[in-house]
Structures are given as C-alpha cells and as structure tokens.
C-alpha cells in the first residue's frame, strides 16, 4: 500500500452513448442505446437516461427495446470512438509515462511515476484538472478514482460516476470496503459469489473475517489467498505501460441460424482470414488456433489445436479451423461463430506441410485456368448492383443538405437528420435508399468544428456486420465482435 493515493483510474461516462449524444444535438438529454440494433444484437453502452429504464450493457437489444422503446438505437461508430480515445490517452500520457489502457475508455495512471507529489491534495488537484481537460478536448465527461492500489482506484471511479472524483486515502480501505458486496472485489463472479453465499459470506467485511484458511478451503489456494488479500484492501499489481495481448479473435452472430454445413464452413474460413489480418496488423503470430461455436440453444463449444510453432500463415490457420469444425455437430443450427489465435509470439515458424498443401492448390488453380483459357470465353452477365444499406446512427452527406446521420431506414426509404455536433437540432428529411445525392460520410469532430466545415466525400469504412445487413424497420441486423484479449 502506497502512503498516498497516487494511482489514478479514469473511466469515461457511458462512453459510446455520450459520444453519440455529443455528436447529435437532437439526442442530448434523451435515452440512447449503442450496440447491435438487430433482433440478435447486444447493448454495448446505454446512456444514463436509458439506464433509468433498466437498460444495461451486455443486455440483448430486444430486451432493451421492451424496457425503453422510445430510445434511439444506434450502430456503433468505432472510428469516432477511437479518435476520442486517442485524445484522452494523450492527456493521460502527459501526466505520467506509466499509463495502462484497459479499453478505449478506461485506463490506470501511476501519478508518482509522473513526478506528482505523493500528497492527497496534490493528486486530487491533478485529477480535477484532468477532468476539465477531457471535457475541453472532447466535450465528454469522465470519472476519476484515486487510491494507493489499483483495485481501490477502480472502485473509487465507480463511486464517482457520473462525472465525479473520489479519493480513497490510505488507511481508510477496510472501513470503506467492509459493507460492500463481495461481488465488488475483482475476480468474484456469480459462481464464486454463490460459493461464498452458501458459506454465509456476503460482504467484504465478512470475507475478511472468514480468514485466509477458510477462503482457501472454499475456493482453492490461489483464488482464496488472493481474495483474502483484496478483502483487506491489498493489491500489489503495478501499473504496466505495455500490456501484452494473450490472444486475438473475431466472431460474428448471425441473424438466422446457419444450418447448411457448407455455409458454416465458408463463414469459418472468412473469420479465419479476418483473424489473420488482425494478427498481422499487430505484428504477431500464434501457435494455438481456437474456434467458438454457439448453437441455436445458446450452448457454446470451443475447440482448439496447438500447432508445431507460431505462424501467421492464412493457409495454416484456415486448415486448422476447418479441422476443428469437423469435431463439432452443427446440424441443429449455429447462432455464432468465432475464430481466434492464442500463444502469441513475435516470430513465425514455417509449416512445410501447409506450404506443400498451398503449393498443390496453386498448381491445381493454374491448370484450371489454362483449361478455361483454351475454351471460348462466355459472355458475362452484368453483376446486379447490391441495394444500399443505411444503418441508424452512421454519418452521411447529402449534396444539397450537407452532413447528417441516419435516423432509420426500411421499405426503400432512408430518414436522415441533418445536424452537426456544433449546430442546433436539425431537420429530418426522407430519401430513396438509392438516392445518389446521399453518400456515406466521416465522423465530425465533437469540439472545435465550425458550421459549414467541409465533409470528406470518402465513404466511411464500416465493419462487415454493419455494412451488409438491412436495418429498420423490419431490422435483421446482427451483432459482431472483434477482440484483442489482454486479460
């Protein structure tokens, strides 16, 4: 335990939803839900106005719609969220070289490493100035917790929400933690909590009173000893500037259960390619390939295969994923598929067998091409243009009306509200989905913009799951996930 609360934890308030409210004047002060907008979507973030109705993160969107039918349900815009996150992280790095990001909107900072005086008044002043700087730079609010250990700093930021600051001076930990639920402590999930409940342990104080020996008996040596230390307010984890990724994975949830085995295999191959793209973008390779299959009844299976060495070869990872799929019965219908790679490394080890397979496939393709070249080319039918899809919340630009965002679409029409982060609430207009005067746009800055600022004509790059499914009304959108796991 440090003698002063020099570990800071920042957590942006309802980050995705708050960013959307800042970008869309007509939604300020109103319930906003960001996530998968289709019937199988999941809530990523709900604004505080929506939380009043019981809407929470990770809740199925269909349930959220029942609880709060008048909320604005928007597809996420990760381009905007990353831009805001980079600004916030830059402010944190100005405070200390030791910044440990946990996600786009959450991070620990070691203020002592940044030269801040180890005094409660000094760290409080830094925390208050940080909150002012974040609001000035992004227009958003964040909650700050300050304590002598990471666990307590995070608890403090939770108590500070929304838009507040809480300091836990060293020496007051047990008094603060005592009446809290044992679920407050890191690592205590539903199963652990139920085990403790059956033993008559409900609060942090009761956990400490039970003693280390009893907790070890109930939970095992590592978990029990660690939980006892946290119940006493002890946490020796340092703030680590570089947190090494342990796995990289991608997954998709489908609007309709997949029952065709060939379609399931095709989707696994596609996910494997996306996983390799993320793997190479991170400059990593992996040794263990994992697939995840969630069936129609929500039962979830995972299968893994460890290769002879780390690789980023798409052929190797595709082949391993397909082999693993053969071990899973998908005849009942598949709701979700995922492909991941773990056992990450900074080098690759060539798989000669996979290389031979790839070369053999290349030779077969070359022979087939030669055979086709000898035949008279057939006249190709013109490819039918795919209908344009407009997803609620995404940025658009109209040649006449300028920048706006999609409020909804369906039945061949798209409704757009024309407003910018620095304008008054804008007017709503409706167009045909094929209207060539309407095109995708880029996110506008939340602060510092000027009315009439030029909007890029280049279309925003959207994830596959947000660009290939129809939306409101009769929405059939699907949820999609890409994860770099750091825990």
KANORNOR-V609333 format. One record per pair of residues at least 12 apart in sequence whose ideal C-beta (glycine too) atoms are under 7 Angstrom apart, sorted by sequence separation. I is the first residue (numbers start at 1). GAP is how many residues later the second one is. If there is no record, write none. Layout:
i = [I I]
gap = [GAP GAP]
This chain:
i = [20 43 45 55 61 89 98 111 145 156 212 215 290 291 393 394 404 405 33 43 44 54 55 96 131 144 212 215 307 393 404 415 416 442 465 20 43 53 95 96 130 143 182 290 392 404 441 442 17 32 43 53 92 96 98 111 145 289 305 391 392 404 415 416 441 465 17 31 42 43 95 97 144 152 212 288 289 390 392 402 442 17 33 92 96 97 127 143 401 403 413 414 463 16 31 32 42 43 50 89 96 143 288 289 305 321 398 413 439 442 30 31 42 85 95 127 143 182 185 199 252 287 305 390 413 414 440 441 29 41 85 143 182 184 207 287 396 412 413 439 440 43 50 141 143 144 145 146 147 152 181 182 250 303 407 412 31 33 82 124 141 148 181 182 196 287 404 39 81 123 180 195 208 268 287 421 37 179 180 195 207 208 250 286 303 317 390 409 420 36 178 182 250 285 303 421 21 35 178 179 249 285 177 178 192 204 248 285 301 422 16 17 250 289 401 421 423 16 17 18 155 420 422 15 17 248 291 14 33 95 248 289 14 44 280 289 14 279 291 310 14 131 248 291 95 151 289 293 310 316 319 37 248 276 296 312 31 128 245 293 295 296 310 311 400 33 37 127 276 295 310 311 313 316 319 399 403 31 32 91 187 188 257 295 296 310 315 398 31 32 33 34 187 295 309 311 398 35 251 273 276 293 294 308 313 403 30 32 34 91 108 185 272 275 294 315 396 397 91 124 308 315 390 396 186 293 307 396 397 27 108 185 272 292 388 395 396 88 91 185 272 292 387 388 394 395 120 291 395 291 395 120 269 272 87 88 290 87 289 290 403 268 288 402 20 84 268 288 286 288 84 177 286 287 23 265 268 286 174 286 287 397 174 16 173 265 284 285 397 19 264 284 410 19 279 284 285 409 410 283 285 409 410 275 408 410 16 19 275 395 15 264 271 275 394 271 272 271 261 268 264 267 268 259 258 391 12 257 258 257 257 389 151 389 392 389 391 392 152 254 389 390 10 253 389 253 151 252 150 251 252 149 251 150 251 250 15 150 249 250 15 249 249 248 12 247 248 11 247 11 247 10 246 10 247 246 9 245 8 7 8 7 8 6 6 6 6 6 4 48 3 4 5 4 6 22 5 22 4 8 19 18 12 13 13 110 12 13 109 11 108 10 11 10 8 9 8 100 7 100 5 7 98 100 5 7 99 5 7 98 100 4 9 97 8 9 2 7 11 1 9 10 1 9 13 13 13 5 5 5 5 4 3 2 1 278 40 252 255 40 38 255 255 255 254 253 252 253 253 252 251 7 250 1 249 248 249 247 245 246 245 246 245 243 139 138 139 138 137 75 77 75 77 74 75 73 74 75 37 83 84 80 79 77 20 24 79 26 75 26 25 24 23 25 22 25 26 25 26 23 23 23 22 19 38 37 39 41 38 39 42 37 38 40 41 38 40 37 38 36 36 36]
gap = [12 12 12 12 12 12 12 12 12 12 12 12 12 12 12 12 12 12 13 13 13 13 13 13 13 13 13 13 13 13 13 13 13 13 13 14 14 14 14 14 14 14 14 14 14 14 14 14 15 15 15 15 15 15 15 15 15 15 15 15 15 15 15 15 15 15 16 16 16 16 16 16 16 16 16 16 16 16 16 16 16 17 17 17 17 17 17 17 17 17 17 17 17 18 18 18 18 18 18 18 18 18 18 18 18 18 18 18 18 18 19 19 19 19 19 19 19 19 19 19 19 19 19 19 19 19 19 19 20 20 20 20 20 20 20 20 20 20 20 20 20 21 21 21 21 21 21 21 21 21 21 21 21 21 21 21 22 22 22 22 22 22 22 22 22 22 22 23 23 23 23 23 23 23 23 23 24 24 24 24 24 24 24 24 24 24 24 24 24 25 25 25 25 25 25 25 26 26 26 26 26 26 27 27 27 27 27 27 27 27 28 28 28 28 28 28 28 29 29 29 29 29 29 30 30 30 30 31 31 31 31 31 32 32 32 32 33 33 33 33 34 34 34 34 35 35 35 35 35 35 35 36 36 36 36 36 37 37 37 37 37 37 37 37 37 38 38 38 38 38 38 38 38 38 38 38 38 39 39 39 39 39 39 39 39 39 39 39 40 40 40 40 40 40 40 40 40 41 41 41 41 41 41 41 41 41 42 42 42 42 42 42 42 42 42 42 42 42 43 43 43 43 43 43 44 44 44 44 44 45 45 45 45 45 45 45 45 46 46 46 46 46 46 46 46 46 47 47 47 48 48 49 49 49 50 50 50 51 52 52 52 53 53 53 54 54 54 54 55 55 56 56 56 56 57 57 57 57 58 58 58 58 59 60 60 60 60 60 60 61 61 61 61 62 62 62 62 62 62 63 63 63 63 64 64 64 65 65 65 65 66 66 66 66 66 67 67 68 69 69 70 70 71 74 75 75 76 76 76 77 78 78 79 79 79 80 80 80 81 81 81 81 82 82 82 83 84 84 85 85 85 86 86 87 87 88 89 89 89 89 90 90 91 92 93 93 93 94 94 95 95 96 96 97 97 98 99 99 100 101 101 103 103 104 105 106 110 112 114 114 115 115 115 116 117 117 118 118 119 119 121 122 128 128 129 129 130 130 130 131 131 132 132 134 136 136 138 139 140 140 141 141 141 141 142 142 142 143 143 143 143 144 144 144 145 145 146 146 146 147 147 147 148 148 148 149 150 162 163 164 165 166 167 168 169 204 213 213 214 215 217 221 222 223 224 225 226 226 227 228 230 232 232 233 234 236 236 238 239 239 240 240 241 243 307 308 308 309 310 316 316 317 317 318 318 319 319 319 355 360 362 363 364 366 373 381 381 391 391 393 394 395 398 398 399 399 399 400 400 420 421 423 424 427 431 434 436 436 437 437 437 438 438 438 438 439 439 440 440 441 442 443]
